[in-house]
Amino acid sequence: MTAMRFALVMVLLPTIAIAQSHGTLPSDYVGEETRLIKSLSGQDLEEIARGGGWGLARAAELNGVPGPTHLLELADDIGLTEQQRSDIEAIRAQMQADAITAGERFVAAEQALDTAFQQGAPDAEALERLVAQAGQARAALRLVHLNAHLLTLPLLTDAQVSQYSVLRGYSDDPCASIPEGHDPEMWRSHNGCN
């Protein structure tokens, strides 16, 4: 009988623990219920309103395609020419203007989705439409940022792209050590080393 009780307790213990924990753990969302738009923080809204990147260009940035804002911040270290600076500044200004416009559409779409839930629960057709609109608006905003990265790439030398990657912390400095078997002078030349 004791072995049977022990087995029963062992089987029920996880169930009892789960049941008790459901009523005592607060949601990860606590505090977010007071947001203007529940899916966007105040910081998100500020970043979008100023045309900031909001992390939307990571696919380009982390795969070796620099963006205009960070290129201009690192212009001296990368050795941008005056013409490159001018061209990249024009890309950055257009990106920011387009991002502000696209960001306004995205925020409006998220607001519409949020409002639909504040007023009750939207029907399936309305929900599908609102989610699609928000998704399309976010995709358009992301495209603005990714496209700006693509536009900057042809303006740069391979050495500048490599230096950007080093300065942003994505790769090791190729000038710090020359791989065995490489001609030191050629290596330095190809990697833009001084």
CNS distance restraints for C-alpha pairs under 8 A (distance, minus, plus):
assign (resid   1 and name CA) (resid   5 and name CA) 6.33 0.50 0.50
assign (resid   2 and name CA) (resid   6 and name CA) 6.15 0.50 0.50
assign (resid   3 and name CA) (resid   7 and name CA) 6.14 0.50 0.50
assign (resid   4 and name CA) (resid   8 and name CA) 6.15 0.50 0.50
assign (resid   5 and name CA) (resid   9 and name CA) 6.13 0.50 0.50
assign (resid   6 and name CA) (resid  10 and name CA) 6.17 0.50 0.50
assign (resid   7 and name CA) (resid  11 and name CA) 6.23 0.50 0.50
assign (resid   8 and name CA) (resid  12 and name CA) 6.13 0.50 0.50
assign (resid   9 and name CA) (resid  13 and name CA) 5.63 0.50 0.50
assign (resid  10 and name CA) (resid  14 and name CA) 7.53 0.50 0.50
assign (resid  11 and name CA) (resid  15 and name CA) 7.71 0.50 0.50
assign (resid  12 and name CA) (resid  16 and name CA) 6.18 0.50 0.50
assign (resid  13 and name CA) (resid  17 and name CA) 6.11 0.50 0.50
assign (resid  14 and name CA) (resid  18 and name CA) 6.12 0.50 0.50
assign (resid  15 and name CA) (resid  19 and name CA) 6.15 0.50 0.50
assign (resid  16 and name CA) (resid  20 and name CA) 6.16 0.50 0.50
assign (resid  17 and name CA) (resid  21 and name CA) 6.15 0.50 0.50
assign (resid  18 and name CA) (resid  22 and name CA) 6.37 0.50 0.50
assign (resid  19 and name CA) (resid  23 and name CA) 7.39 0.50 0.50
assign (resid  20 and name CA) (resid  24 and name CA) 6.99 0.50 0.50
assign (resid  21 and name CA) (resid  25 and name CA) 6.13 0.50 0.50
assign (resid  26 and name CA) (resid  30 and name CA) 6.99 0.50 0.50
assign (resid  29 and name CA) (resid  33 and name CA) 7.32 0.50 0.50
assign (resid  31 and name CA) (resid  35 and name CA) 7.88 0.50 0.50
assign (resid  32 and name CA) (resid  38 and name CA) 6.23 0.50 0.50
assign (resid  32 and name CA) (resid  41 and name CA) 7.84 0.50 0.50
assign (resid  33 and name CA) (resid  38 and name CA) 6.27 0.50 0.50
assign (resid  34 and name CA) (resid  38 and name CA) 7.44 0.50 0.50
assign (resid  35 and name CA) (resid  40 and name CA) 7.53 0.50 0.50
assign (resid  35 and name CA) (resid  41 and name CA) 6.79 0.50 0.50
assign (resid  35 and name CA) (resid  42 and name CA) 7.57 0.50 0.50
assign (resid  37 and name CA) (resid  41 and name CA) 7.51 0.50 0.50
assign (resid  37 and name CA) (resid 110 and name CA) 7.01 0.50 0.50
assign (resid  37 and name CA) (resid 111 and name CA) 5.76 0.50 0.50
assign (resid  37 and name CA) (resid 114 and name CA) 6.19 0.50 0.50
assign (resid  38 and name CA) (resid 114 and name CA) 6.66 0.50 0.50
assign (resid  39 and name CA) (resid 110 and name CA) 7.37 0.50 0.50
assign (resid  39 and name CA) (resid 114 and name CA) 7.86 0.50 0.50
assign (resid  40 and name CA) (resid  44 and name CA) 5.69 0.50 0.50
assign (resid  40 and name CA) (resid  45 and name CA) 6.48 0.50 0.50
assign (resid  41 and name CA) (resid  45 and name CA) 6.31 0.50 0.50
assign (resid  42 and name CA) (resid  46 and name CA) 6.24 0.50 0.50
assign (resid  43 and name CA) (resid  47 and name CA) 6.17 0.50 0.50
assign (resid  44 and name CA) (resid  48 and name CA) 6.15 0.50 0.50
assign (resid  44 and name CA) (resid  54 and name CA) 7.27 0.50 0.50
assign (resid  45 and name CA) (resid  49 and name CA) 5.97 0.50 0.50
assign (resid  45 and name CA) (resid 107 and name CA) 7.71 0.50 0.50
assign (resid  46 and name CA) (resid  50 and name CA) 6.30 0.50 0.50
assign (resid  47 and name CA) (resid  51 and name CA) 6.40 0.50 0.50
assign (resid  47 and name CA) (resid  52 and name CA) 5.00 0.50 0.50
assign (resid  47 and name CA) (resid  53 and name CA) 7.35 0.50 0.50
assign (resid  47 and name CA) (resid  54 and name CA) 6.23 0.50 0.50
assign (resid  48 and name CA) (resid  52 and name CA) 5.67 0.50 0.50
assign (resid  48 and name CA) (resid  53 and name CA) 7.58 0.50 0.50
assign (resid  48 and name CA) (resid  54 and name CA) 6.79 0.50 0.50
assign (resid  48 and name CA) (resid  99 and name CA) 7.57 0.50 0.50
assign (resid  48 and name CA) (resid 100 and name CA) 6.72 0.50 0.50
assign (resid  48 and name CA) (resid 103 and name CA) 5.50 0.50 0.50
assign (resid  48 and name CA) (resid 104 and name CA) 7.77 0.50 0.50
assign (resid  49 and name CA) (resid 100 and name CA) 5.78 0.50 0.50
assign (resid  49 and name CA) (resid 103 and name CA) 6.51 0.50 0.50
assign (resid  49 and name CA) (resid 104 and name CA) 7.06 0.50 0.50
assign (resid  50 and name CA) (resid  96 and name CA) 7.55 0.50 0.50
assign (resid  50 and name CA) (resid 100 and name CA) 6.27 0.50 0.50
assign (resid  51 and name CA) (resid  95 and name CA) 7.82 0.50 0.50
assign (resid  51 and name CA) (resid  96 and name CA) 4.84 0.50 0.50
assign (resid  51 and name CA) (resid  97 and name CA) 6.90 0.50 0.50
assign (resid  51 and name CA) (resid  98 and name CA) 7.77 0.50 0.50
assign (resid  51 and name CA) (resid  99 and name CA) 4.80 0.50 0.50
assign (resid  51 and name CA) (resid 100 and name CA) 4.59 0.50 0.50
assign (resid  51 and name CA) (resid 103 and name CA) 7.08 0.50 0.50
assign (resid  52 and name CA) (resid  96 and name CA) 7.11 0.50 0.50
assign (resid  52 and name CA) (resid  99 and name CA) 7.49 0.50 0.50
assign (resid  53 and name CA) (resid  57 and name CA) 6.83 0.50 0.50
assign (resid  53 and name CA) (resid 145 and name CA) 6.52 0.50 0.50
assign (resid  56 and name CA) (resid 142 and name CA) 5.25 0.50 0.50
assign (resid  56 and name CA) (resid 145 and name CA) 6.63 0.50 0.50
assign (resid  56 and name CA) (resid 146 and name CA) 7.37 0.50 0.50
assign (resid  57 and name CA) (resid  61 and name CA) 6.09 0.50 0.50
assign (resid  57 and name CA) (resid 142 and name CA) 6.74 0.50 0.50
assign (resid  57 and name CA) (resid 145 and name CA) 5.67 0.50 0.50
assign (resid  57 and name CA) (resid 146 and name CA) 5.03 0.50 0.50
assign (resid  57 and name CA) (resid 149 and name CA) 7.73 0.50 0.50
assign (resid  58 and name CA) (resid  62 and name CA) 5.60 0.50 0.50
assign (resid  58 and name CA) (resid  63 and name CA) 7.96 0.50 0.50
assign (resid  59 and name CA) (resid  63 and name CA) 6.24 0.50 0.50
assign (resid  59 and name CA) (resid 146 and name CA) 7.81 0.50 0.50
assign (resid  60 and name CA) (resid  64 and name CA) 6.48 0.50 0.50
assign (resid  60 and name CA) (resid  65 and name CA) 4.97 0.50 0.50
assign (resid  60 and name CA) (resid  66 and name CA) 6.98 0.50 0.50
assign (resid  60 and name CA) (resid  67 and name CA) 7.95 0.50 0.50
assign (resid  60 and name CA) (resid 146 and name CA) 6.40 0.50 0.50
assign (resid  60 and name CA) (resid 149 and name CA) 6.59 0.50 0.50
assign (resid  60 and name CA) (resid 150 and name CA) 7.87 0.50 0.50
assign (resid  61 and name CA) (resid  65 and name CA) 5.23 0.50 0.50
assign (resid  61 and name CA) (resid  66 and name CA) 5.42 0.50 0.50
assign (resid  61 and name CA) (resid  67 and name CA) 6.68 0.50 0.50
assign (resid  61 and name CA) (resid 149 and name CA) 7.63 0.50 0.50
assign (resid  62 and name CA) (resid 170 and name CA) 7.26 0.50 0.50
assign (resid  64 and name CA) (resid 161 and name CA) 7.01 0.50 0.50
assign (resid  64 and name CA) (resid 162 and name CA) 7.96 0.50 0.50
assign (resid  64 and name CA) (resid 165 and name CA) 6.69 0.50 0.50
assign (resid  65 and name CA) (resid 149 and name CA) 6.00 0.50 0.50
assign (resid  65 and name CA) (resid 150 and name CA) 6.85 0.50 0.50
assign (resid  65 and name CA) (resid 153 and name CA) 6.19 0.50 0.50
assign (resid  65 and name CA) (resid 161 and name CA) 7.48 0.50 0.50
assign (resid  66 and name CA) (resid  70 and name CA) 7.45 0.50 0.50
assign (resid  66 and name CA) (resid  71 and name CA) 6.74 0.50 0.50
assign (resid  66 and name CA) (resid 149 and name CA) 5.67 0.50 0.50
assign (resid  66 and name CA) (resid 152 and name CA) 7.04 0.50 0.50
assign (resid  66 and name CA) (resid 153 and name CA) 6.72 0.50 0.50
assign (resid  66 and name CA) (resid 161 and name CA) 6.99 0.50 0.50
assign (resid  66 and name CA) (resid 164 and name CA) 7.21 0.50 0.50
assign (resid  67 and name CA) (resid  71 and name CA) 6.15 0.50 0.50
assign (resid  67 and name CA) (resid 148 and name CA) 6.51 0.50 0.50
assign (resid  67 and name CA) (resid 149 and name CA) 4.40 0.50 0.50
assign (resid  67 and name CA) (resid 150 and name CA) 7.96 0.50 0.50
assign (resid  67 and name CA) (resid 152 and name CA) 6.66 0.50 0.50
assign (resid  68 and name CA) (resid  72 and name CA) 6.15 0.50 0.50
assign (resid  68 and name CA) (resid  88 and name CA) 5.70 0.50 0.50
assign (resid  68 and name CA) (resid  89 and name CA) 7.04 0.50 0.50
assign (resid  68 and name CA) (resid  91 and name CA) 6.81 0.50 0.50
assign (resid  68 and name CA) (resid  92 and name CA) 5.36 0.50 0.50
assign (resid  68 and name CA) (resid 148 and name CA) 6.86 0.50 0.50
assign (resid  68 and name CA) (resid 149 and name CA) 6.56 0.50 0.50
assign (resid  68 and name CA) (resid 152 and name CA) 6.44 0.50 0.50
assign (resid  69 and name CA) (resid  73 and name CA) 6.41 0.50 0.50
assign (resid  69 and name CA) (resid  92 and name CA) 6.22 0.50 0.50
assign (resid  70 and name CA) (resid  74 and name CA) 6.20 0.50 0.50
assign (resid  71 and name CA) (resid  75 and name CA) 5.69 0.50 0.50
assign (resid  71 and name CA) (resid  78 and name CA) 7.84 0.50 0.50
assign (resid  71 and name CA) (resid  88 and name CA) 7.93 0.50 0.50
assign (resid  71 and name CA) (resid 164 and name CA) 7.37 0.50 0.50
assign (resid  72 and name CA) (resid  85 and name CA) 6.83 0.50 0.50
assign (resid  72 and name CA) (resid  88 and name CA) 7.37 0.50 0.50
assign (resid  72 and name CA) (resid  89 and name CA) 7.33 0.50 0.50
assign (resid  74 and name CA) (resid  78 and name CA) 6.02 0.50 0.50
assign (resid  74 and name CA) (resid 164 and name CA) 7.65 0.50 0.50
assign (resid  75 and name CA) (resid  79 and name CA) 5.90 0.50 0.50
assign (resid  75 and name CA) (resid  80 and name CA) 5.20 0.50 0.50
assign (resid  75 and name CA) (resid  85 and name CA) 7.32 0.50 0.50
assign (resid  76 and name CA) (resid  80 and name CA) 6.39 0.50 0.50
assign (resid  78 and name CA) (resid 160 and name CA) 5.56 0.50 0.50
assign (resid  78 and name CA) (resid 163 and name CA) 6.08 0.50 0.50
assign (resid  78 and name CA) (resid 164 and name CA) 6.44 0.50 0.50
assign (resid  79 and name CA) (resid 160 and name CA) 7.25 0.50 0.50
assign (resid  80 and name CA) (resid  84 and name CA) 5.75 0.50 0.50
assign (resid  80 and name CA) (resid  85 and name CA) 6.14 0.50 0.50
assign (resid  80 and name CA) (resid 160 and name CA) 7.89 0.50 0.50
assign (resid  81 and name CA) (resid  85 and name CA) 6.15 0.50 0.50
assign (resid  82 and name CA) (resid  86 and name CA) 6.12 0.50 0.50
assign (resid  83 and name CA) (resid  87 and name CA) 6.12 0.50 0.50
assign (resid  84 and name CA) (resid  88 and name CA) 5.91 0.50 0.50
assign (resid  84 and name CA) (resid 155 and name CA) 6.48 0.50 0.50
assign (resid  84 and name CA) (resid 156 and name CA) 7.69 0.50 0.50
assign (resid  85 and name CA) (resid  89 and name CA) 5.88 0.50 0.50
assign (resid  86 and name CA) (resid  90 and name CA) 6.30 0.50 0.50
assign (resid  87 and name CA) (resid  91 and name CA) 6.44 0.50 0.50
assign (resid  87 and name CA) (resid 155 and name CA) 7.97 0.50 0.50
assign (resid  88 and name CA) (resid  92 and name CA) 6.08 0.50 0.50
assign (resid  88 and name CA) (resid 152 and name CA) 6.35 0.50 0.50
assign (resid  88 and name CA) (resid 155 and name CA) 7.98 0.50 0.50
assign (resid  89 and name CA) (resid  93 and name CA) 6.05 0.50 0.50
assign (resid  90 and name CA) (resid  94 and name CA) 6.21 0.50 0.50
assign (resid  91 and name CA) (resid  95 and name CA) 5.99 0.50 0.50
assign (resid  91 and name CA) (resid 148 and name CA) 6.36 0.50 0.50
assign (resid  91 and name CA) (resid 151 and name CA) 7.29 0.50 0.50
assign (resid  91 and name CA) (resid 152 and name CA) 7.41 0.50 0.50
assign (resid  92 and name CA) (resid  96 and name CA) 6.08 0.50 0.50
assign (resid  92 and name CA) (resid 148 and name CA) 7.12 0.50 0.50
assign (resid  93 and name CA) (resid  97 and name CA) 6.24 0.50 0.50
assign (resid  94 and name CA) (resid  98 and name CA) 6.03 0.50 0.50
assign (resid  95 and name CA) (resid  99 and name CA) 5.82 0.50 0.50
assign (resid  95 and name CA) (resid 144 and name CA) 6.22 0.50 0.50
assign (resid  95 and name CA) (resid 145 and name CA) 6.57 0.50 0.50
assign (resid  95 and name CA) (resid 148 and name CA) 6.15 0.50 0.50
assign (resid  96 and name CA) (resid 100 and name CA) 6.10 0.50 0.50
assign (resid  97 and name CA) (resid 101 and name CA) 6.51 0.50 0.50
assign (resid  98 and name CA) (resid 102 and name CA) 6.06 0.50 0.50
assign (resid  98 and name CA) (resid 144 and name CA) 6.63 0.50 0.50
assign (resid  99 and name CA) (resid 103 and name CA) 5.59 0.50 0.50
assign (resid  99 and name CA) (resid 141 and name CA) 5.95 0.50 0.50
assign (resid  99 and name CA) (resid 144 and name CA) 6.09 0.50 0.50
assign (resid  99 and name CA) (resid 145 and name CA) 7.24 0.50 0.50
assign (resid 100 and name CA) (resid 104 and name CA) 6.16 0.50 0.50
assign (resid 101 and name CA) (resid 105 and name CA) 6.63 0.50 0.50
assign (resid 102 and name CA) (resid 106 and name CA) 6.27 0.50 0.50
assign (resid 102 and name CA) (resid 137 and name CA) 6.85 0.50 0.50
assign (resid 102 and name CA) (resid 138 and name CA) 7.98 0.50 0.50
assign (resid 102 and name CA) (resid 140 and name CA) 6.47 0.50 0.50
assign (resid 102 and name CA) (resid 141 and name CA) 5.11 0.50 0.50
assign (resid 102 and name CA) (resid 144 and name CA) 7.97 0.50 0.50
assign (resid 103 and name CA) (resid 107 and name CA) 6.07 0.50 0.50
assign (resid 103 and name CA) (resid 137 and name CA) 7.76 0.50 0.50
assign (resid 103 and name CA) (resid 138 and name CA) 7.76 0.50 0.50
assign (resid 103 and name CA) (resid 141 and name CA) 6.03 0.50 0.50
assign (resid 104 and name CA) (resid 108 and name CA) 6.08 0.50 0.50
assign (resid 105 and name CA) (resid 109 and name CA) 6.16 0.50 0.50
assign (resid 105 and name CA) (resid 137 and name CA) 6.07 0.50 0.50
assign (resid 106 and name CA) (resid 110 and name CA) 6.23 0.50 0.50
assign (resid 106 and name CA) (resid 134 and name CA) 6.03 0.50 0.50
assign (resid 106 and name CA) (resid 137 and name CA) 4.63 0.50 0.50
assign (resid 106 and name CA) (resid 138 and name CA) 5.57 0.50 0.50
assign (resid 106 and name CA) (resid 141 and name CA) 7.36 0.50 0.50
assign (resid 107 and name CA) (resid 111 and name CA) 6.01 0.50 0.50
assign (resid 108 and name CA) (resid 112 and name CA) 6.15 0.50 0.50
assign (resid 109 and name CA) (resid 113 and name CA) 6.35 0.50 0.50
assign (resid 109 and name CA) (resid 130 and name CA) 7.06 0.50 0.50
assign (resid 109 and name CA) (resid 133 and name CA) 6.21 0.50 0.50
assign (resid 109 and name CA) (resid 134 and name CA) 4.81 0.50 0.50
assign (resid 109 and name CA) (resid 137 and name CA) 7.08 0.50 0.50
assign (resid 110 and name CA) (resid 114 and name CA) 6.12 0.50 0.50
assign (resid 110 and name CA) (resid 134 and name CA) 5.76 0.50 0.50
assign (resid 111 and name CA) (resid 115 and name CA) 5.97 0.50 0.50
assign (resid 112 and name CA) (resid 116 and name CA) 6.19 0.50 0.50
assign (resid 112 and name CA) (resid 130 and name CA) 7.09 0.50 0.50
assign (resid 113 and name CA) (resid 117 and name CA) 6.70 0.50 0.50
assign (resid 113 and name CA) (resid 127 and name CA) 7.63 0.50 0.50
assign (resid 113 and name CA) (resid 130 and name CA) 5.66 0.50 0.50
assign (resid 113 and name CA) (resid 131 and name CA) 7.00 0.50 0.50
assign (resid 113 and name CA) (resid 134 and name CA) 7.75 0.50 0.50
assign (resid 114 and name CA) (resid 118 and name CA) 6.28 0.50 0.50
assign (resid 115 and name CA) (resid 119 and name CA) 6.19 0.50 0.50
assign (resid 116 and name CA) (resid 120 and name CA) 6.65 0.50 0.50
assign (resid 116 and name CA) (resid 121 and name CA) 6.54 0.50 0.50
assign (resid 116 and name CA) (resid 122 and name CA) 5.75 0.50 0.50
assign (resid 117 and name CA) (resid 121 and name CA) 5.01 0.50 0.50
assign (resid 117 and name CA) (resid 122 and name CA) 6.39 0.50 0.50
assign (resid 122 and name CA) (resid 126 and name CA) 5.83 0.50 0.50
assign (resid 122 and name CA) (resid 127 and name CA) 5.69 0.50 0.50
assign (resid 123 and name CA) (resid 127 and name CA) 6.06 0.50 0.50
assign (resid 124 and name CA) (resid 128 and name CA) 6.09 0.50 0.50
assign (resid 125 and name CA) (resid 129 and name CA) 6.30 0.50 0.50
assign (resid 126 and name CA) (resid 130 and name CA) 6.08 0.50 0.50
assign (resid 127 and name CA) (resid 131 and name CA) 6.02 0.50 0.50
assign (resid 128 and name CA) (resid 132 and name CA) 6.05 0.50 0.50
assign (resid 129 and name CA) (resid 133 and name CA) 6.14 0.50 0.50
assign (resid 130 and name CA) (resid 134 and name CA) 6.19 0.50 0.50
assign (resid 131 and name CA) (resid 135 and name CA) 6.01 0.50 0.50
assign (resid 132 and name CA) (resid 136 and name CA) 6.02 0.50 0.50
assign (resid 133 and name CA) (resid 137 and name CA) 6.08 0.50 0.50
assign (resid 134 and name CA) (resid 138 and name CA) 6.14 0.50 0.50
assign (resid 135 and name CA) (resid 139 and name CA) 6.09 0.50 0.50
assign (resid 136 and name CA) (resid 140 and name CA) 6.15 0.50 0.50
assign (resid 137 and name CA) (resid 141 and name CA) 6.30 0.50 0.50
assign (resid 138 and name CA) (resid 142 and name CA) 6.14 0.50 0.50
assign (resid 139 and name CA) (resid 143 and name CA) 6.07 0.50 0.50
assign (resid 140 and name CA) (resid 144 and name CA) 6.45 0.50 0.50
assign (resid 141 and name CA) (resid 145 and name CA) 6.85 0.50 0.50
assign (resid 142 and name CA) (resid 146 and name CA) 6.21 0.50 0.50
assign (resid 143 and name CA) (resid 147 and name CA) 5.76 0.50 0.50
assign (resid 144 and name CA) (resid 148 and name CA) 6.41 0.50 0.50
assign (resid 145 and name CA) (resid 149 and name CA) 6.74 0.50 0.50
assign (resid 146 and name CA) (resid 150 and name CA) 6.54 0.50 0.50
assign (resid 147 and name CA) (resid 151 and name CA) 6.22 0.50 0.50
assign (resid 148 and name CA) (resid 152 and name CA) 6.42 0.50 0.50
assign (resid 149 and name CA) (resid 153 and name CA) 6.55 0.50 0.50
assign (resid 150 and name CA) (resid 154 and name CA) 7.74 0.50 0.50
assign (resid 151 and name CA) (resid 155 and name CA) 7.78 0.50 0.50
assign (resid 152 and name CA) (resid 156 and name CA) 7.04 0.50 0.50
assign (resid 156 and name CA) (resid 160 and name CA) 6.01 0.50 0.50
assign (resid 156 and name CA) (resid 161 and name CA) 6.56 0.50 0.50
assign (resid 157 and name CA) (resid 161 and name CA) 6.43 0.50 0.50
assign (resid 158 and name CA) (resid 162 and name CA) 6.13 0.50 0.50
assign (resid 158 and name CA) (resid 191 and name CA) 7.61 0.50 0.50
assign (resid 159 and name CA) (resid 163 and name CA) 6.06 0.50 0.50
assign (resid 159 and name CA) (resid 190 and name CA) 6.88 0.50 0.50
assign (resid 159 and name CA) (resid 191 and name CA) 5.07 0.50 0.50
assign (resid 159 and name CA) (resid 192 and name CA) 4.82 0.50 0.50
assign (resid 160 and name CA) (resid 164 and name CA) 6.03 0.50 0.50
assign (resid 160 and name CA) (resid 192 and name CA) 7.37 0.50 0.50
assign (resid 161 and name CA) (resid 165 and name CA) 6.29 0.50 0.50
assign (resid 162 and name CA) (resid 166 and name CA) 6.40 0.50 0.50
assign (resid 162 and name CA) (resid 191 and name CA) 7.14 0.50 0.50
assign (resid 163 and name CA) (resid 167 and name CA) 6.08 0.50 0.50
assign (resid 163 and name CA) (resid 173 and name CA) 7.59 0.50 0.50
assign (resid 163 and name CA) (resid 192 and name CA) 7.86 0.50 0.50
assign (resid 164 and name CA) (resid 168 and name CA) 6.02 0.50 0.50
assign (resid 165 and name CA) (resid 169 and name CA) 6.23 0.50 0.50
assign (resid 165 and name CA) (resid 170 and name CA) 5.14 0.50 0.50
assign (resid 165 and name CA) (resid 171 and name CA) 5.73 0.50 0.50
assign (resid 166 and name CA) (resid 170 and name CA) 5.80 0.50 0.50
assign (resid 166 and name CA) (resid 171 and name CA) 4.94 0.50 0.50
assign (resid 166 and name CA) (resid 172 and name CA) 5.71 0.50 0.50
assign (resid 166 and name CA) (resid 173 and name CA) 5.55 0.50 0.50
assign (resid 173 and name CA) (resid 177 and name CA) 7.75 0.50 0.50
assign (resid 174 and name CA) (resid 178 and name CA) 7.03 0.50 0.50
assign (resid 174 and name CA) (resid 191 and name CA) 6.72 0.50 0.50
assign (resid 175 and name CA) (resid 188 and name CA) 6.51 0.50 0.50
assign (resid 175 and name CA) (resid 191 and name CA) 6.98 0.50 0.50
assign (resid 175 and name CA) (resid 193 and name CA) 5.57 0.50 0.50
assign (resid 178 and name CA) (resid 182 and name CA) 6.84 0.50 0.50
assign (resid 178 and name CA) (resid 184 and name CA) 6.44 0.50 0.50
assign (resid 178 and name CA) (resid 187 and name CA) 6.90 0.50 0.50
assign (resid 182 and name CA) (resid 186 and name CA) 7.59 0.50 0.50
assign (resid 182 and name CA) (resid 187 and name CA) 6.47 0.50 0.50
assign (resid 183 and name CA) (resid 187 and name CA) 5.98 0.50 0.50
assign (resid 184 and name CA) (resid 188 and name CA) 6.13 0.50 0.50
assign (resid 185 and name CA) (resid 189 and name CA) 6.17 0.50 0.50
assign (resid 186 and name CA) (resid 190 and name CA) 6.04 0.50 0.50
assign (resid 187 and name CA) (resid 191 and name CA) 6.13 0.50 0.50
assign (resid 188 and name CA) (resid 192 and name CA) 5.95 0.50 0.50
assign (resid 188 and name CA) (resid 193 and name CA) 4.70 0.50 0.50
assign (resid 188 and name CA) (resid 194 and name CA) 7.17 0.50 0.50
assign (resid 189 and name CA) (resid 193 and name CA) 6.21 0.50 0.50
